Amino acid sequence: MAGNKNNIVVGLQAENTLKIGDYGTLEAAALDIGFIKGGVQIQHSVDWYDVEVDQVLGIVDKVPKKEGIALKFSMAEATLANLQAALGHSGVSVASNTLKMTDGPSANYKTLFVNVKGPSGGTRKYTFWRVVFTGKVSPAYKRDNETLFDVEADVLCDTTKDASVRFGQIDDAAQG
């Protein structure tokens, strides 16, 4: 099997961006959260149901029962606008240099765009249509390190989209 070393992606591009917008927002109108540290982790998972019958000792089939995508990243720029986006529930607002948080959050759907290096020197864009930030934002103020805001989010199915792209899509653009 012949491989192509140009298809190996190492690192992030210098212009790497992670943008968060309200649900349905186009990328041009989304908030660029600035510097991140440690990259963006995109975790795809499928839970399977094992079909078992009395006549056979082993599993005779597997049926998918749940699919999910989880996102994790660490924000290095802890602006109030970034924190508002990362906390992600409807009870968070920024006014007069104050971030206000209510109790009893409800889901506040976002659209997320991740732009990174792609194969052959090009770029790759991940678009996740409907994202919910889980509220697991955990800043650590340390004497000898950057204060990072670790953020977790779940990608939900967007049933307004065609079934082939309900979680989102990945687009590669050639170097150019």
C-alpha positions in Angstrom: 0.0 0.0 0.0 1.4 3.3 -1.0 0.8 6.3 1.3 0.9 10.0 0.7 2.9 11.9 3.3 1.2 15.2 2.2 -2.1 13.8 3.7 -0.5 13.6 7.2 -1.7 16.7 9.2 0.6 17.9 11.9 -0.4 20.7 14.3 -2.8 23.5 13.9 -2.6 26.2 11.3 -1.5 29.6 12.4 -4.9 31.0 11.4 -6.7 28.3 13.3 -10.0 29.6 14.5 -12.8 28.4 16.7 -16.0 30.4 16.3 -19.2 30.2 18.3 -22.5 31.7 17.0 -26.1 31.5 18.0 -27.9 28.5 16.4 -28.1 29.0 12.7 -25.6 31.8 12.6 -23.3 32.0 9.6 -19.6 31.8 10.3 -19.0 35.4 9.3 -21.3 36.6 12.2 -19.9 34.1 14.8 -17.7 35.1 17.7 -14.0 34.2 17.2 -12.9 33.1 20.7 -9.3 33.8 20.0 -6.4 31.8 21.4 -7.0 28.2 22.6 -4.4 25.9 24.2 -4.2 22.2 23.6 -6.2 22.1 20.4 -9.8 21.0 19.9 -10.8 17.4 20.8 -13.6 16.0 18.7 -14.8 12.7 20.1 -17.2 10.6 18.0 -18.9 7.6 19.8 -21.4 5.0 19.0 -23.2 2.8 21.6 -24.1 -0.6 20.3 -26.8 -3.1 21.4 -25.5 -6.7 21.4 -28.1 -9.1 20.0 -27.9 -12.4 21.9 -30.0 -15.6 21.5 -30.3 -18.7 23.6 -29.1 -21.0 20.9 -25.7 -19.4 20.5 -23.1 -18.5 23.1 -21.8 -15.5 21.3 -23.2 -12.2 20.1 -25.0 -12.7 16.7 -25.3 -9.1 15.7 -24.7 -5.5 16.8 -27.3 -2.7 16.3 -26.4 0.9 16.8 -28.6 2.5 19.5 -27.0 5.9 20.1 -24.4 8.1 18.4 -22.8 11.2 19.7 -20.1 13.8 19.2 -18.4 15.6 22.1 -16.1 18.6 21.9 -13.4 19.7 24.4 -11.1 22.7 24.2 -9.4 25.2 26.5 -9.9 28.9 26.0 -6.9 31.1 26.7 -8.7 34.4 26.2 -11.1 34.7 29.2 -13.2 37.6 27.9 -16.7 38.0 29.2 -18.1 37.4 25.7 -16.1 34.1 25.5 -17.3 33.0 28.9 -20.9 33.8 28.0 -20.5 31.7 24.9 -18.8 28.8 26.8 -21.3 28.8 29.7 -23.9 28.5 26.9 -27.2 28.6 28.7 -29.9 31.1 28.3 -29.5 32.6 31.7 -26.1 34.2 31.0 -25.8 37.8 29.8 -23.1 40.4 29.6 -23.9 44.0 30.4 -21.7 46.9 31.6 -18.6 44.7 32.0 -20.5 42.2 34.2 -21.3 38.6 33.4 -24.6 37.7 35.0 -25.7 34.1 35.6 -29.1 33.0 36.7 -30.1 29.6 38.2 -32.1 27.1 36.3 -30.3 27.2 33.0 -32.1 25.9 29.9 -30.4 24.7 26.7 -29.1 27.5 24.5 -28.2 26.0 21.1 -25.1 27.3 19.3 -23.4 26.7 16.0 -19.7 26.0 16.1 -17.0 26.4 13.4 -13.5 24.8 13.8 -11.0 25.8 11.1 -7.7 23.7 11.1 -5.0 22.4 8.8 -6.1 19.9 6.2 -4.3 17.4 4.1 -1.9 18.5 1.3 -1.4 21.9 2.8 -5.0 22.9 2.6 -7.5 23.7 5.3 -10.3 21.8 7.0 -13.5 23.3 8.4 -15.7 21.4 10.8 -19.2 22.9 11.1 -21.4 21.6 13.9 -25.0 23.0 13.5 -26.5 22.4 16.9 -24.2 22.4 20.0 -25.0 22.6 23.7 -22.3 23.6 26.1 -22.6 21.4 29.1 -21.6 24.1 31.6 -18.5 22.1 32.6 -16.3 25.2 32.5 -13.5 24.9 34.9 -11.0 27.7 35.2 -7.9 27.3 37.3 -6.2 30.5 38.4 -2.6 29.5 39.0 0.5 31.5 40.0 2.8 30.0 37.4 0.6 29.2 34.4 -2.1 30.7 32.1 -5.6 30.7 33.3 -7.4 28.4 30.9 -11.1 27.8 30.7 -11.7 24.1 29.9 -14.9 23.8 28.0 -17.1 20.8 27.1 -19.9 20.6 24.6 -22.2 18.0 23.0 -23.2 18.1 19.4 -26.9 17.4 18.9 -28.7 16.1 15.9 -30.2 19.0 13.9 -33.4 17.5 12.6 -34.0 20.6 10.4 -31.1 19.3 8.2 -30.9 16.4 5.8 -30.2 13.1 7.5 -26.7 13.0 5.9 -25.5 16.1 7.7 -27.5 16.2 11.0 -24.5 16.4 13.2 -22.5 18.7 10.9 -20.1 18.5 8.1 -16.3 18.5 7.4 -15.1 20.5 4.4 -11.6 20.4 2.9 -10.2 23.2 0.8 -7.1 22.8 -1.3 -4.1 25.0 -0.7 -4.5 27.9 -2.8 
